Amino acid sequence: MLGWALTFLVVALIAGLLGFTSIAGAAMGIAKIMFFVFLVLFVVSLVMHMVRGRGAL
């Protein structure tokens, strides 16, 4: 998911350089949303890993 966010960020930067402001704004918005979703899922995964522990071998 972080890869998709970075892809949309690059698309937004290229579109912004070429002057396509509406496309750049949309791509930047998508990249921002996907980045925050990635962060939330990462934190949830980290907390779940700490709660569960290693378990019995």
CORHU-V811279 format. One record per residue. N is the residue number from 0. RES is the residue in three letters. PSI is psi in radians with two decimals (NA if undefined). Layout:
<<N:RES:PSI> <N:RES:PSI>>
//
This chain:
<<0:MET:-0.62> <1:LEU:-0.58> <2:GLY:-0.71> <3:TRP:-0.70> <4:ALA:-0.73> <5:LEU:-0.62> <6:THR:-0.81> <7:PHE:-0.57> <8:LEU:-0.77> <9:VAL:-0.74> <10:VAL:-0.73> <11:ALA:-0.72> <12:LEU:-0.74> <13:ILE:-0.76> <14:ALA:-0.64> <15:GLY:-0.68> <16:LEU:-0.59> <17:LEU:-0.13> <18:GLY:0.12> <19:PHE:1.41> <20:THR:-0.63> <21:SER:-0.69> <22:ILE:-0.71> <23:ALA:-0.71> <24:GLY:-0.73> <25:ALA:-0.78> <26:ALA:-0.65> <27:MET:-0.68> <28:GLY:-0.74> <29:ILE:-0.74> <30:ALA:-0.70> <31:LYS:-0.78> <32:ILE:-0.81> <33:MET:-0.61> <34:PHE:-0.76> <35:PHE:-0.61> <36:VAL:-0.74> <37:PHE:-0.78> <38:LEU:-0.74> <39:VAL:-0.79> <40:LEU:-0.62> <41:PHE:-0.78> <42:VAL:-0.73> <43:VAL:-0.76> <44:SER:-0.73> <45:LEU:-0.77> <46:VAL:-0.75> <47:MET:-0.64> <48:HIS:-0.70> <49:MET:-0.64> <50:VAL:-0.76> <51:ARG:-0.61> <52:GLY:-2.81> <53:ARG:-0.48> <54:GLY:-3.11> <55:ALA:2.49> <56:LEU:NA>>
//
